[in-house]
Amino acid sequence: MTKKQKKILMRIIIAAVLWLAVNLLAETLLPEEAPLAMGIWLPAVLFLISYFVIGYDILRKAVLGILHGEVFDENFLMAVATVGAIALGDFSEGVAVMLFYQIGELFQAVAVGKSRRNIAALMDIRPDYANIEGEDGQLEQVDPDDVEIGTLILVRPGEKVPIDGQVEEGTSTLNTSALTGESAPREIGPGGTVLSGCINMSGLLKIRTTKEFGESTVSKILELVENSSMKKSKCENFITKFARYYTPIVCYSALALAVLPPLLNLLLHNPADWGTWITRALTFLVISCPCALVISIPLSFFAGIGAASANGILVKGSNYLEALAKTGYVVFDKTGTLTEGVFRVTQIETMSGYEPEQVLEYAAHAESFSSHPISKSLTESYGKMPERGRVSDVEEVSGHGVLAMVGGVQVAAGNARLMQRLGIWQAPDLNPAENPADGTIVYVALDGVYAGYILISDVEKATAAEAIRALKASGVKKTVMLTGDSRAVAEQVAARLDIDEVYSELLPGDKVEKVEELLALKRPGERLAFVGDGINDAPVLSRADIGIAMGALGSDAAIEAADIVLMDDNPERIALAMAIARKTLGIVYQNIVFALGVKGICLILGAWGVAGMWIAIFADVGVMVIAVLNAIRCLRVPKK
């Protein structure tokens, strides 16, 4: 509890004790024949002291709101209702309304503060310092913001990695739970990439930084979580608009309730009974206060985003969390999303008298300037670094492959469309669409002559099949896979993972078109999510209703293009994210229905004089407390 909250608690205790004492004094200790000053004015003065102890800040805020043109807020409602009750002689009820309102406000502040602390503790990944070696050989602690790219930093056991970098010396195990939600440690050694926010668990690591602190993973994550509240969901926007119109309406309704019935009675030559109708109007005002909705709805989304963050799922805003809860279609990229993305050369077939080693050598050199996983697999299989000095005139043909001159030889390496485009294939039996090979085929032509192909295989992730099953069990209508791979490979992967539809041999632009077709097929209110690696699939991530970057931690392109970023490459996180989103949205709807339902009933009862001030207190403070308690349930992750 903060100092400010402790002060409010002390005021509540003082006011409550004084209020109880005055009630006891008025009811039991003062005889009916007590002098007028003692029997009436003494309790009134004591009640007013209690009222100002507990309510002076609400009165001040109400006056400031009026002066600044922001009249219709909860402070105005409370001030009018309680001052009106006191003016009518209901001193005890006037104090009670303000007292219980402050108790509810304190409870809400403590609850929100607790949820923020829980989330802050779960996301406590910001490093306080970085160790660099000084000229005298001693370690010096510096601000991570002051560390430049290429600096050698040292991370001792138990310390957080402050900045992204590459290990130059040392081996250790890293605790990545703050980033990915996974408790299993990860082994790291020389040449390995480390991300800021991880905790070094064992050995001393010397790391060469590859990013500035402001661009490192930990900064991107913290910025993303902090900014998530800026993007409001439809529910939050509805509550904001609702409160803007609702509060003036109920204020004018209360005024009408206080004035019109007495005037009508006067016209009918009946007693006006101003006191009764003003009391009902004040009760109506207390009941109408929209605190429960205004507080609990944003808190629900904030807690839901926090629960997702604790499990390695970063949501950029509550609007995306709301959209995820309504997802009916999930579209996947294949490589690196459903498969490991670790390619290996498993077969080389040659023609025209070429040796396998020659075909691999030329292909590795032609692909040496590409960062694509397939290109890397060719280099790894070649076994040594390609001599880039031998390579010239490199041309990457999007969606087809690579053309290059390697040692004076014109090399073409790519898919079937590249061979057909260059007019190299003549025989129809070379068409890869008829090839049942389980892998990706890189066809190679040397000086315009078909030299053979290299088969590169990828494997599905261990959790991919279970992820698809979990999505279908959660109510996802259709799962789709889009890939640039051959039809044979794509269909084999889709069959093993039980994916409903698969579209293969797609260029990046084809993927966008296919997603647009699927968007046109879905029903109103449904959402389509696309899951990709966040770099090559950036256009599709942007086009889908919800873009989910998969296994792209630390990638600026992923964080920029996607609406939701998964901190590891486990596709099972998608079903968990949907479960969190649906639970959060369910709690939001519960609070809306509960708050509006109770208030609606109590407003009618208050207008008819059935509900008194104590019912009004429950309709305001009680409903708010229950709604906030319900909202905090969003912090708990749904069980599988």
C-alpha positions, 0 to 999 in steps of 0.5 A: 500500500502506498503512502497516499493509500495509507493516508486515505485509509487513516481518513476512512478509519477516523471518519468511520469511528466518528460517524459510528460514535455520533450515531451512537450518541444521537440514538442512545446517549442523548435523551429526547428532552435534551436541550435543542443545541445538544439534541440537534446541532451537536450531532449535526456538527459532528456529522459535518466534521466526519463528512469533511474528513472523508470527503474534502478531496471529492468536493475539491475535485468536483469544484475543479471539474466545474471550473474546468468545464468537466462537470459530469464525473463521479466526483460531481455525482458524489458531491451533489448527492451527499451535500443534498442529503445533508441539506435535507437533514439526512446527515448520517446517510450523507456521510455514509455514502461518502464513506463507502464511496471512499472505501470502494475507491481505496479498494480499487486503487489497491487492486489496480496497484497490485495487478500493476505490481504483479505485471511489473514483477513478471516483466522485470527484465530491464537491466540496471547496468552493464559490466565493461572491463576498464583499462586497469583490468577491473570491471566497471558498471555503466548505464546500458544506454551508454554502451555502443555497438561492438563493445565487449561486455561481461555478464557474471553468473546471476546477472541479466544480459543487458544488451543483445550480442554474440558470445565471444568467450565462455559457456553457460546456461541462460534462463529465458523465462522472463522472455519466453515463459519457458522455465527450461534453461538454454545452453550457450557458447562462443558464437551464440546469440544472446538476447537482453533480459535473459539471466546468466545462470552459470559461467562467465560470458564475454559478449560483443554487443550487436545493438544499442540498448534502445534497440535491444530486445528488452527495450523493444519488449518494455516499450511494446507492453507500456504502449499497449494501453494506447490502443483501446478495444471496442469495449473500452471505446464503448465505455468511454463514449457511454460515460460521456453521454450517460452521465449528463443524461442521469444528471438531468434525469435526477433533476427532472425527478426532483422537480417535475413530480412536485410541480405536477402535484401542485398543478393537481392541487396536491402537496408538492412533497419536495423533500421526498422527491429530492431524496429520490433524486439524490438516491438516483444520482448515487446509483447512477455513478458509472465507476464499475464500468469505467474502472473494471473494463480497462483493468480487465484488458490490462490484466489480460495483457499482463497475463499474456506477457508473463507467458511470452505473448506480447500483445500490442493493445487491447483491441488486438486481444479483443480481436484474437478472442473472435478468431475463426481462421488461423493461417500459417506460414510453413518454414520456421513457423510449423517447421523447425526452419533448420534445413539440411541437404539430404540428397544430390542428384546430378545430370550431364556428367556433373559430380555432386560436389561440383553442383553443391559448390556452385549452388553454395557460392551462388546462394552465399549472399542470401540469408534465407535458411535454404541458402545457409543449409547449402553453405553448411553442407558445402563445409567451408566458407564460399569464396565470395571473390569468385562470385559476381553479377548476383541477381535474386529473382523473387519467388524463383531463385538466384542467378550469379556468375561463379568463377566465370560459370553462369549459375542458376539455382532455384525452383522449377519456375526459375528453370522454366523461365530460363528455358532450361527444361525441355523434358516434362518429367523434370517437373517437380510437381510430380516429384514426391520427394519430402523436402525442398528441391533446389534445381541447378543449371550451369551455363544454361545446362541442367546439372541436377538438383539438391534436396533440402529437408525440413522437419515439423516442430515437435509441438506443431501437431498439438498446436493445430489440435488445440486450436481446433479444440478451442473452436477455430473454424479452419486452419490454413497453410500458405507456403512457397514450397512445392505442392508435394512438400506442402501437402505432406506437411499439411497431412501430418499436421491435420491442417484443413487447407494448404496452398503451395508455390506462392510468391509473397504477393500470392500470399497476400492475395490468398489472405484477402480471399479468405478474409472475404469468405469469413462471416461478419464478426469473425477474425482471421489471424496470420502466423508467420516469421515476421520478416519475409511475411511482413506484408501478410502480417499487416494485411490480416486482421491479426498478425502474429510474429512467430519465433521472431524475438529481437526482430525489428521487422516482426515487432513492427509488422505484427500485432502480437509477438510470440517470444519463442517459436512454440506454436502452442502459444497461439492457443494459449493466447486465444484462451487468455483473450477469450477469458478476458473478453468474457470477464469484460462482458460479465462486468458490463452486463452485471453493472448495467443490470444492477444499476438499471434495476436500482435506478428504477427502484430508486425513482419509485422510492423503493430503494433508499440510500443504502441500496444506492451505496451498494449499487455504486460501491458494491458493484464497483468492488465486485466488478474489480474483483472479477477483472483481476481474475484476468491475471490468472492464465486459463488451464489447458 
